[in-house]
Amino acid sequence: MTDRYKVYTKVLKTIKQFVTDQYPEHTVTLAMMVAGIVMSKKAQLSEMSSEIPTEAKDKSIEMRLRRWVKHPGIAADVIYLPFAKQIPEALVQNPLIWVMDGSQVGRGCMVLMVGVLYKRRALPLAWLVYKGKKGHTTAQRHIEVLMKVLPIIPPNSEVVLLGDAEYDTTEMLKWVEEETDWYYVMRTSPQIYVQKGQKSQAISDYPLEKGQVFVQKEVGFTQEASLV
């Protein structure tokens, strides 16, 4: 038995245990795709198809995978959810570190992803793909992708959300404060204003040095002065 076939049969057996509401043909195609990614270490359909153990030609397998990806009845969230739940459940003995990040995918598209940090890698849990260019997107999209991970958080777990300055919007932070019990750490721009009492000044005006920790409590964040 070849390594390709061993990987494929193991993947297929595992998928059948957790994905029970799909047509058998769709389950087999999904197993082909996962096995192809594992063996080729790439996510291009042409590369994946060349590593799938079958007598069919690579081009034929590639077309099968392409049809599966484009099938209107395939819901990625539904298929992935049973597996995504297992990741935080396995890591719950420590604080769960959520990481938000955005990157370009395909042609003219962006993906906004939430992953959980494990051994210096972010394991993807939920994502949102939309048409657009690299750069800041709306707070509503940030909230939408965060809502996707709410159902997979184990009870009584401690969550810390990390993000770059793109995610420091008052709208998203207000949602986190009101709808979750998470902690959060966001980078922000030195031009952002902080208001304490009647005094308002830019973060860059604070006398900070590299490696220094400076704490301010009960302050307004940005010129809108949302309390944080």
C-alpha positions in Angstrom: 0.0 0.0 0.0 1.5 3.4 -1.0 1.8 6.4 1.3 -0.8 8.2 -0.9 -3.3 5.5 -0.5 -2.7 5.2 3.3 -3.3 8.9 3.7 -6.4 8.9 1.5 -8.0 6.0 3.3 -7.2 7.5 6.8 -8.7 10.8 5.7 -11.8 9.2 4.2 -12.4 7.2 7.3 -12.1 10.3 9.6 -14.4 12.4 7.4 -17.1 9.8 7.4 -17.1 9.8 11.2 -17.9 13.5 11.4 -19.5 14.5 8.1 -22.7 12.4 7.9 -25.1 14.6 6.0 -23.3 14.7 2.6 -23.8 12.5 -0.5 -21.2 9.6 -0.5 -19.7 11.0 -3.8 -19.2 14.4 -2.2 -17.5 12.8 0.9 -15.1 10.9 -1.4 -14.2 14.0 -3.3 -13.6 15.9 -0.1 -11.3 13.1 1.1 -9.4 13.3 -2.2 -9.0 17.0 -1.8 -7.7 16.8 1.8 -5.3 13.9 0.9 -4.1 15.8 -2.1 -3.3 18.9 0.0 -1.5 16.7 2.6 0.7 14.9 0.1 1.4 17.8 -2.3 1.7 20.5 0.5 0.0 22.9 -1.9 -3.6 24.1 -2.4 -3.7 24.4 -6.2 -6.1 21.9 -7.7 -3.6 20.8 -10.3 -1.0 19.9 -7.7 -3.5 18.2 -5.4 -4.9 16.0 -8.2 -1.5 14.6 -9.0 -1.2 13.2 -5.5 -4.5 11.4 -5.3 -4.3 7.6 -5.5 -6.6 6.7 -8.5 -6.4 5.3 -12.0 -8.1 8.3 -13.4 -6.0 10.9 -15.2 -4.9 13.9 -13.2 -6.9 16.3 -15.4 -10.1 14.3 -14.8 -9.5 14.4 -11.0 -8.8 18.1 -11.2 -12.1 18.7 -12.9 -13.9 16.6 -10.3 -12.4 18.7 -7.5 -13.2 21.9 -9.4 -16.9 20.9 -9.7 -17.0 20.1 -6.0 -15.6 23.5 -5.1 -18.2 25.3 -7.3 -21.1 23.1 -6.3 -23.9 25.4 -4.9 -25.0 22.7 -2.5 -21.6 22.5 -0.7 -21.5 24.6 2.4 -17.9 24.9 3.6 -18.9 26.2 7.0 -21.2 23.2 7.7 -18.6 20.7 6.6 -15.7 22.3 8.4 -17.5 23.0 11.7 -17.3 19.5 13.2 -13.5 19.6 12.7 -13.1 23.2 13.8 -14.8 22.5 17.1 -12.2 19.9 18.0 -9.3 22.3 17.8 -10.2 24.7 20.7 -11.5 21.7 22.6 -8.1 20.2 22.5 -6.4 23.4 23.5 -8.8 24.5 26.2 -6.5 23.7 29.1 -4.7 27.0 28.3 -6.1 30.4 27.3 -7.3 30.3 23.7 -5.5 32.9 21.6 -7.6 34.1 18.7 -5.7 35.8 15.9 -7.4 37.9 13.2 -5.7 38.5 9.9 -6.5 39.4 6.3 -4.8 38.4 3.1 -5.3 38.4 -0.7 -6.7 35.2 -2.3 -7.6 34.5 -5.9 -8.4 37.3 -8.3 -9.5 40.5 -6.7 -10.6 38.8 -3.4 -9.7 39.1 0.2 -10.1 36.6 3.0 -10.6 37.7 6.6 -9.6 34.8 8.9 -9.8 34.0 12.6 -7.4 31.3 13.8 -6.3 29.9 17.1 -2.6 30.2 18.0 -0.8 26.8 18.4 3.0 26.5 18.5 3.5 29.8 16.8 1.0 29.0 14.0 -2.6 30.2 13.6 -4.9 27.2 12.9 -7.9 28.5 10.8 -11.2 28.3 12.5 -13.5 30.6 10.5 -13.1 32.9 7.5 -14.9 35.4 5.3 -14.1 35.9 1.6 -15.2 39.1 -0.1 -14.4 41.1 -3.3 -11.9 43.8 -2.5 -8.3 44.9 -2.4 -5.7 44.7 0.3 -6.4 47.3 3.0 -8.8 48.1 5.8 -12.3 46.7 5.5 -15.5 47.4 7.5 -16.0 46.8 11.2 -19.2 44.9 10.2 -17.1 42.3 8.4 -14.8 42.0 11.4 -17.8 41.3 13.6 -19.3 38.9 11.1 -16.2 36.6 11.0 -15.9 36.8 14.8 -19.5 35.6 15.2 -18.6 32.5 13.2 -16.3 31.3 16.0 -18.8 31.8 18.9 -20.5 28.4 18.5 -17.2 26.5 18.7 -15.8 28.0 21.9 -15.8 25.5 24.8 -17.7 26.5 27.9 -15.8 28.4 30.6 -12.8 28.9 28.3 -10.6 32.0 28.5 -10.2 33.8 25.1 -7.7 36.5 24.1 -8.2 38.2 20.8 -5.2 39.5 18.9 -5.2 41.8 15.9 -3.3 44.5 14.0 -4.3 48.1 13.8 -6.8 47.3 11.1 -9.0 45.8 13.8 -9.0 48.5 16.4 -12.3 50.1 15.4 -14.5 51.2 18.2 -17.5 49.4 16.6 -15.7 46.0 16.8 -14.3 46.6 20.2 -17.7 47.6 21.5 -19.2 44.4 20.1 -16.4 42.3 21.9 -17.2 44.1 25.1 -20.9 43.7 24.9 -21.3 40.2 23.3 -18.3 38.3 24.7 -16.2 37.9 27.8 -13.0 37.9 25.8 -9.8 39.8 26.5 -8.3 41.6 23.6 -5.0 43.1 22.5 -4.9 45.3 19.4 -2.2 47.3 17.8 -3.1 50.8 17.0 -1.8 53.9 15.3 0.3 56.4 17.2 -2.0 59.1 15.8 -5.0 57.7 17.7 -6.2 60.0 20.5 -6.7 58.9 24.1 -9.0 60.9 26.3 -8.6 60.9 30.1 -10.9 63.2 32.0 -10.8 66.5 30.1 -7.4 65.9 28.6 -7.0 64.4 25.1 -3.8 63.6 23.3 -2.3 61.4 20.7 -0.6 58.1 21.7 2.6 59.4 20.1 2.7 62.2 22.7 3.2 59.7 25.6 6.9 59.4 26.5 7.2 55.7 25.7 10.3 53.7 24.8 10.7 50.3 23.2 9.9 47.5 25.6 8.2 49.8 28.1 4.7 49.0 29.4 2.4 51.8 30.1 -1.1 51.4 31.5 -4.1 53.8 31.4 -7.5 52.8 32.8 -10.9 54.2 32.2 -9.9 56.3 29.1 -11.7 57.3 25.9 -10.3 55.6 22.8 -10.1 57.7 19.6 -11.6 61.2 19.2 -15.0 59.6 19.5 -14.0 58.9 23.1 -15.5 55.4 23.4 -14.7 54.3 26.9 -12.3 51.3 27.2 
